[in-house]
Amino acid sequence: MKTVKLPGLEGHDWIDSREVARILGISQDSVRMVVKRRHLRAHKIGSTSVFDLKEVQRYAERRRPPGRPAKQPAKKR
């Protein structure tokens, strides 16, 4: 995993949206939707959005897996 150190923002490992998409198992377009819905914070550095690795890992732990939910068994009457 490639992390970036940013001057003035030490103490954090920063990753780009491609890495976020890989960690979460979603597309980069979906990463943008997650940011738009304010589930993750993106920080703009020029034209690039970067994300705090620890925040992305916390989000990954609490989110439901991508895809359709499994079918529930039929209720017995």
Backbone as numpy.savetxt, mean C-alpha at the origin, in Angstrom:
# Nx Ny Nz CAx CAy CAz Cx Cy Cz
14.08 -5.48 -1.85 13.23 -4.32 -1.85 14.12 -3.09 -1.85
13.83 -2.17 -2.71 14.62 -0.95 -2.84 13.97 0.16 -2.02
14.69 0.65 -1.02 14.21 1.78 -0.24 15.08 2.98 -0.53
14.55 4.16 -0.25 15.24 5.41 -0.53 15.34 6.20 0.76
16.47 6.81 1.00 16.65 7.70 2.14 16.45 9.13 1.63
15.65 9.90 2.33 15.37 11.27 1.89 15.89 12.27 2.92
16.62 13.28 2.48 17.12 14.30 3.40 15.96 15.03 4.08
16.09 15.22 5.37 15.04 15.88 6.14 13.94 14.95 6.59
13.92 13.74 6.05 12.90 12.76 6.42 13.57 11.47 6.89
14.66 11.63 7.66 15.40 10.48 8.15 14.54 9.69 9.14
14.93 8.46 9.37 14.20 7.60 10.30 13.10 6.81 9.64
12.94 6.97 8.34 11.93 6.23 7.59 12.57 5.62 6.37
12.05 4.47 5.97 12.43 3.87 4.70 11.31 4.18 3.73
11.64 4.78 2.61 10.65 5.20 1.63 10.69 4.30 0.41
9.50 3.95 -0.10 9.40 3.11 -1.29 8.46 3.79 -2.28
8.56 3.41 -3.56 7.70 4.00 -4.57 6.44 3.16 -4.75
5.54 3.64 -5.60 4.25 2.97 -5.77 4.39 1.58 -6.39
5.43 1.35 -7.16 5.66 0.02 -7.73 5.92 -1.00 -6.62
6.73 -0.62 -5.64 7.00 -1.50 -4.50 5.75 -1.70 -3.65
4.97 -0.63 -3.46 3.73 -0.74 -2.69 2.79 -1.74 -3.37
2.65 -1.62 -4.68 1.80 -2.54 -5.44 2.26 -3.98 -5.28
3.57 -4.19 -5.32 4.11 -5.55 -5.17 3.81 -6.10 -3.78
4.01 -5.29 -2.74 3.77 -5.73 -1.36 2.29 -6.08 -1.14
1.41 -5.24 -1.68 -0.02 -5.43 -1.46 -0.67 -6.41 -2.44
0.05 -6.74 -3.52 -0.51 -7.66 -4.51 -1.60 -7.02 -5.35
-1.46 -5.71 -5.62 -2.44 -4.98 -6.41 -1.70 -4.19 -7.50
-2.45 -3.56 -8.39 -1.83 -2.77 -9.46 -1.46 -1.38 -8.94
-0.65 -0.67 -9.73 -0.30 0.70 -9.36 -1.51 1.61 -9.43
-2.45 1.33 -10.32 -3.70 2.10 -10.36 -4.48 1.90 -9.06
-4.48 0.68 -8.54 -5.17 0.41 -7.28 -4.47 1.12 -6.11
-3.15 1.23 -6.18 -2.42 1.98 -5.15 -2.90 3.42 -5.14
-3.08 3.99 -6.32 -3.58 5.37 -6.40 -4.96 5.50 -5.78
-5.81 4.49 -5.97 -7.14 4.51 -5.37 -7.06 4.42 -3.84
-6.14 3.62 -3.34 -5.96 3.50 -1.88 -5.54 4.85 -1.31
-4.68 5.57 -2.02 -4.26 6.90 -1.58 -5.43 7.87 -1.66
-6.17 7.82 -2.76 -7.32 8.71 -2.94 -8.35 8.52 -1.83
-8.52 7.28 -1.38 -9.48 6.97 -0.31 -8.89 7.23 1.08
-7.65 7.71 1.09 -6.94 8.09 2.32 -6.68 6.92 3.28
-6.45 5.74 2.70 -6.05 4.59 3.50 -4.54 4.56 3.69
-3.82 5.17 2.76 -2.36 5.32 2.83 -2.00 6.74 2.47
-0.91 7.24 3.06 -0.42 8.58 2.72 0.74 8.47 1.75
0.67 9.27 0.71 1.76 9.37 -0.25 2.40 10.74 -0.08
3.71 10.80 -0.20 4.44 12.05 -0.14 5.06 12.29 -1.51
4.81 13.47 -2.07 5.33 13.79 -3.39 6.75 14.33 -3.29
7.64 13.74 -4.05 9.01 14.21 -4.21 9.17 14.45 -5.70
9.05 15.71 -6.10 9.02 16.01 -7.53 7.76 15.43 -8.13
7.90 14.57 -9.13 6.73 13.95 -9.75 6.51 12.52 -9.24
7.30 12.10 -8.26 7.23 10.74 -7.74 6.54 10.71 -6.38
5.65 9.76 -6.20 5.03 9.55 -4.89 5.84 8.50 -4.14
6.13 8.78 -2.88 6.83 7.80 -2.05 5.98 7.51 -0.82
6.20 6.32 -0.25 5.41 5.82 0.85 6.34 5.33 1.95
5.93 5.52 3.19 6.68 5.01 4.34 6.49 3.49 4.40
7.57 2.75 4.34 7.51 1.29 4.30 6.75 0.72 5.50
7.01 1.23 6.70 6.33 0.70 7.89 4.82 0.94 7.81
4.40 2.08 7.30 2.97 2.37 7.16 2.33 1.41 6.15
3.03 1.13 5.06 2.51 0.19 4.06 2.40 -1.20 4.67
3.38 -1.62 5.46 3.33 -2.94 6.08 2.18 -3.03 7.07
1.93 -1.97 7.84 0.79 -1.97 8.77 -0.53 -2.06 8.00
-0.63 -1.33 6.90 -1.84 -1.38 6.09 -2.04 -2.79 5.52
-0.97 -3.40 5.06 -1.06 -4.75 4.49 -1.54 -5.76 5.52
-1.16 -5.60 6.77 -1.57 -6.54 7.82 -3.06 -6.43 8.14
-3.63 -5.23 8.02 -5.02 -5.06 8.44 -6.03 -5.10 7.30
-5.57 -5.11 6.05 -6.51 -5.11 4.93 -6.94 -6.51 4.57
-8.09 -6.59 3.94 -8.55 -7.91 3.49 -7.82 -8.26 2.20
-7.66 -9.53 1.90 -6.93 -9.92 0.70 -7.66 -9.48 -0.57
-6.91 -9.25 -1.66 -7.55 -8.83 -2.91 -8.39 -9.96 -3.51
-9.33 -9.59 -4.34 -10.16 -10.58 -5.01 -11.53 -10.71 -4.36
-12.32 -11.59 -4.90 -13.66 -11.80 -4.37 -13.61 -12.61 -3.09
-14.51 -12.33 -2.15 -14.55 -13.14 -0.94 -14.98 -14.57 -1.27
-14.56 -15.51 -0.46 -14.94 -16.91 -0.67 -16.44 -17.06 -0.45
-17.04 -17.98 -1.17 -18.47 -18.24 -0.99 -18.70 -18.85 0.38
-19.76 -18.38 1.01 -20.13 -18.92 2.30 -21.00 -20.16 2.08
-20.85 -21.18 2.95 -21.69 -22.36 2.78 -23.17 -22.00 3.01
-24.03 -22.72 2.33 -25.47 -22.48 2.46 -25.90 -22.78 3.89
-26.82 -21.95 4.40 -27.35 -22.17 5.76 -28.32 -23.32 5.76
-28.24 -24.15 6.79 -29.20 -25.25 6.95 -30.41 -24.72 7.67
-31.55 -25.18 7.25 -32.80 -24.72 7.88 -33.36 -25.74 8.80
